[in-house]
Amino acid sequence: MREGRHGHIGHHEHRGHRDRGHEHDGRRHERTSSAQTFRRGRAIAFLERLQTKRSTLLHQLNQPEYDAIKLVISGELKATDAIIQEFIQSFELREAAPESDNNRIGEDEKNDSN
């Protein structure tokens, strides 16, 4: 191997470099864990925004002033429901989605067909 600027042959043989990786394993795990928690928090926040949009569409579906575009709203509601379910499954957020929301999705679809 080529001599480095510090006169060491190869960086793997320098004790400081080798030991430093082991010293930081605990901190690296903490950073990874906090990053996963941060990403999970962002995913849950996005899911909440999707559920708010779903609620808005459902509210609009029941308003007489939106009768002219009821089919469009119904389609958007069904698409939003599908996105929410796929998002929950993809990011394993089952516990972040309240049971009442999961049950309500099925009930809303039944009500839409009436």
C-alpha positions as CSV (number, residue, x, y, z in Angstrom):
1,M,0.0,0.0,0.0
2,R,1.0,3.6,-0.5
3,E,2.3,5.7,2.3
4,G,-0.2,8.4,3.4
5,R,0.8,11.9,4.4
6,H,1.2,10.9,8.0
7,G,3.7,8.2,7.1
8,H,1.3,5.3,7.8
9,I,1.0,2.4,5.4
10,G,-2.7,2.1,4.6
11,H,-5.3,3.7,6.8
12,H,-6.6,0.4,8.1
13,E,-3.4,-0.2,10.1
14,H,-3.8,3.1,11.9
15,R,-5.2,2.2,15.3
16,G,-7.1,5.5,15.8
17,H,-9.2,4.9,12.6
18,R,-9.9,1.3,13.5
19,D,-11.0,1.9,17.0
20,R,-13.0,5.1,16.2
21,G,-15.6,3.1,14.2
22,H,-16.3,0.9,17.2
23,E,-16.6,3.9,19.6
24,H,-19.3,5.5,17.5
25,D,-21.4,2.4,16.9
26,G,-23.7,3.3,19.8
27,R,-24.1,6.9,18.6
28,R,-24.6,5.7,15.0
29,H,-27.5,3.5,16.2
30,E,-29.0,6.4,18.1
31,R,-28.9,8.6,15.0
32,T,-30.4,5.9,12.9
33,S,-33.1,5.3,15.4
34,S,-33.9,9.0,15.7
35,A,-33.9,9.3,11.9
36,Q,-36.4,6.4,11.7
37,T,-38.5,8.1,14.4
38,F,-38.4,11.4,12.5
39,R,-39.4,9.7,9.2
40,R,-42.2,7.8,10.9
41,G,-43.4,11.1,12.4
42,R,-43.4,12.7,9.0
43,A,-45.3,9.7,7.6
44,I,-47.9,9.9,10.3
45,A,-48.3,13.7,9.7
46,F,-48.8,13.0,6.0
47,L,-51.4,10.4,6.8
48,E,-53.2,12.9,9.0
49,R,-53.3,15.3,6.1
50,L,-54.7,12.6,3.8
51,Q,-57.4,11.9,6.4
52,T,-58.2,15.6,6.7
53,K,-58.6,15.7,2.9
54,R,-60.8,12.6,3.0
55,S,-63.0,14.2,5.7
56,T,-63.3,17.4,3.6
57,L,-64.4,15.3,0.5
58,L,-66.9,13.4,2.6
59,H,-68.3,16.7,3.9
60,Q,-68.6,18.1,0.4
61,L,-70.3,14.9,-0.8
62,N,-73.1,15.6,1.7
63,Q,-73.6,19.3,0.8
64,P,-76.4,20.1,-1.7
65,E,-74.3,22.9,-3.4
66,Y,-71.9,20.2,-4.7
67,D,-74.7,18.0,-6.2
68,A,-73.5,18.9,-9.8
69,I,-70.0,17.4,-9.1
70,K,-71.1,14.6,-6.7
71,L,-69.7,11.9,-9.0
72,V,-66.3,13.6,-9.2
73,I,-66.2,14.1,-5.4
74,S,-67.2,10.4,-4.9
75,G,-64.4,9.3,-7.2
76,E,-61.9,11.5,-5.4
77,L,-63.0,10.1,-2.1
78,K,-62.6,6.5,-3.2
79,A,-59.2,7.3,-4.7
80,T,-58.2,9.0,-1.4
81,D,-59.4,6.0,0.6
82,A,-57.2,3.7,-1.6
83,I,-54.2,6.0,-1.2
84,I,-54.7,6.0,2.6
85,Q,-54.9,2.2,2.8
86,E,-51.9,1.8,0.6
87,F,-49.9,4.3,2.6
88,I,-50.8,2.6,5.9
89,Q,-49.7,-0.8,4.5
90,S,-46.5,0.5,2.9
91,F,-45.3,2.3,5.9
92,E,-46.7,-0.1,8.4
93,L,-48.8,2.6,10.2
94,R,-51.6,0.3,11.3
95,E,-51.5,1.6,14.9
96,A,-51.4,5.3,13.7
97,A,-54.7,4.9,11.9
98,P,-57.6,4.9,14.5
99,E,-59.9,1.9,14.2
100,S,-62.9,4.2,13.7
101,D,-61.3,5.6,10.5
102,N,-60.7,2.1,9.1
103,N,-64.3,1.1,9.9
104,R,-65.7,4.4,8.6
105,I,-64.1,3.9,5.2
106,G,-66.2,0.7,4.6
107,E,-69.3,2.4,5.9
108,D,-68.8,5.5,3.7
109,E,-68.5,3.3,0.6
110,K,-71.8,1.6,1.5
111,N,-73.5,5.0,2.0
112,D,-72.1,6.2,-1.4
113,S,-73.9,3.4,-3.2
114,N,-77.3,4.4,-1.7
